[in-house]
Amino acid sequence: MGLSQKIEAILFWKAEPVSVKKLAALLSADIGSVKAGLQELETALAGRGLSLVQTDDEVMIGTAKECSALIEQLAKDELTHDLGKAGLETLSIVLYQGPISRVDIDYIRGVNSQFILRSLLIRGLVERVDNPADARSFLYKPTLALLSHMGISKISDLPESDAVKRDIEAFKRSSAAQTEAPMDPSATIGE
C-alpha cells in the first residue's frame, strides 16, 4: 500500500485536521515524502465526492465543493429533526457531567453514543475539547450557545444541579463496588 493510501486512511479515521508534521511522525516518513503523498492523494480525489482540504500546516478530508449544496441540504434536514429521547439523554449527561468522555457517556447510557454526539456537535449544542488526561480522546461539554438558549448563565444554575450530581456520584460508586465485588465461587453458569 502506498503512502498516499495510508495518508487517506489516517485522515478518514481522524475526521479532523492533522498537521503534516504529525502525519510524518505517524508514518515514519519525512515531511517531503508526506507532501508528495498529499499531492498524489489530491490528484486521486479529483472529480470525486471528497477532496483534500489544506492550510499551510494542516490537512483533512472534506467533501468536494461540487457537493456543497447537497451537504448543506442534508445538514439542514438533520437540524430540523427533533433531538429525540437519546439526544436529550446524552445532552443531559453532558450538561450535568461535562466535560465528559464518550466512553463515560456510553457507560452511563449503556449504548454507543457516537452518532448522537455527532448530531449534538453539528447543532452546536456541545463542543469537543482535548482530554488533558488522555491525548487519544476528547471530552464533551455544553456550548455557551446551549446555556444561553436554556436561559442559564452557568452550569450550577441547572435545575437541582447539586442533587443530580450527588445522585450520579452515588451511582458511580455503587457501580464500581458491584464490578469489584468478588464472584460467588459456588455459583455456576446455567443455574
N, C-alpha and C positions, 0 to 999 in steps of 0.2 A: 504494500500500500504506500502510495506516495505521500510526500509531506503536505501537499495541498488538501488531500483527503483527510489526513489526521487533523489539520487545522480546522477543516469544516466540521468534523466530529466534535472537536473541543468547543467551538463556537456554538454549535447547535445545543450541546449538552449544557453549557454555561448559561445560555439565553440572556446574556448581558455583555456589556463591553469588557474586553480583555486587552491588556496592554501587549504591544508587540514584544516587549521585554519578557513578560510573563509567558507568552507563547513560546518564546525561545527557551526559557527555563523548563517549561513542561515537556518540550520536545527534545531537549538536549541538543539544540541546534543553535547556530549563530544567527544574529539578527538579519544579516544579509540573506541567508537561506530562507528565513521566515518571510521576509518581504517578497522574495521571489515566489514563494508558495502562495502568499496572499494574492499576488498578481495573477498567478495561474488559476486560483480559485475564482477571482473576479471574472476572468475570461470565461471560465466554465459555467458560471451562473448567468452570464449574459443571455437575455431572451427568456429567462425562466421566471418563476414566481418569487424567487428570493434574490437578494442582492447583498453585496458586501458594503457595510456602512463603516466609514473610516474617518477618524480625526488624525491629527499629527502622530499621536502615540497609542491610540486605542482603535479596536476594530470589533465589529459584531455582525451577525447575520440578521438582516431585516427583510421586510417584504419589498418587492420591486415597486418603483414609483408608478408603474403602469397599473398596479393593483390597488393604489391608494383609495380610489372611490369605493371599491368593493370592501376593503378592510374597514373604511370609515363607516359604511352602512352596517357591517357586521357588529362593530363596536357600539353603534347607536342602538341596534336591536338588543344587544346584550344588556346595555344600560337601562333599557326601558322595562325589562322584566323585574318582577319583584325579587327581593333577596331570597325569600323562602325561609323555611324553618332552619335549614342547615346554615344559611348565610347569617341569620340573626343569632344563632347559637355561637357560631365562630366569632362574629363581631362582639358578642357579649364577653367571650373568653378574652379576646384581645383588649377590650376596654378594661376589664377588671384585673387581668393578669399581665398585661403588656408592660414592657416588652417581653415577648414570649416566643419560643422557638416553635417551628411547625411540628416537630416531634412531640413537644409537650401539648400542643393543641390537639394533635391526633390522639394522644393518650387520654386526654380529658374527654374528647368526643367519642373515642372508641372506633373511629373510622378515619380514612385518609382525607385530609382537608386541602390538598394541593389545589384543586380546581376552584374551591370556594374562596381560598385566599387569593387566587389569581383574579377572580371576579371582584373581590373587595379592593384589590390593588388598582384594577382598571377603573373602578368607580371613584377612586381617590379617598376611600374610607379608612384604609390602613396603609402604612408605609413599611418598607423593608429596610432595616438598618443592619450594619455589621454586628456580629456577635463578638464582643471582646473576649469571651471565654473560649471561643472555638472559631477560628478563621474559616473553617469549612462550612459554616452555617450562618443563617441570618436570624434576626429577631423581628417580630412584627409588633407594631404599636399603632395606636389610633392617630389619625392625622388631625391637625388643628382645624381643618375644614369640617371634619366629623364633629368635633367638640363644639364648634361654632353652630353647626346645623342642629345639634341637640340642645343648644342654648346653655351650655355649661362652659365655664372658663378653665376648669382644671378637673382632673380625674377624681379627686376627692369629693367633687360635687355630684358624682353619680349617686342615684338612689341607693340607700343602705350600703354604701361603699365599704365601710368598716365591717359590717356584719357579713357581707358576701365574702370579703377577703378572709375573715376568720373561718367561715364555713369551708372555703376552698382549702385553706391550710389544714384544717381538721381532716378533710377528705384525703389530702395527700399523705398525711401521717398515717391514717388508717390503711390506706392502700399500700404504703411502704411496709407497715407492720405485717400485713397479710402476705406480701411477697417474701418477707424474711422469715415467716413462721416455718418451723421445720415440718416436714410431711409426716403423717402418722404412718409408721412402718407396718402396722397391722392392716392398713387399708390396702386393698388390691384392686387392680384395674378390673372393671366389669361388675363390681358389686354395686 
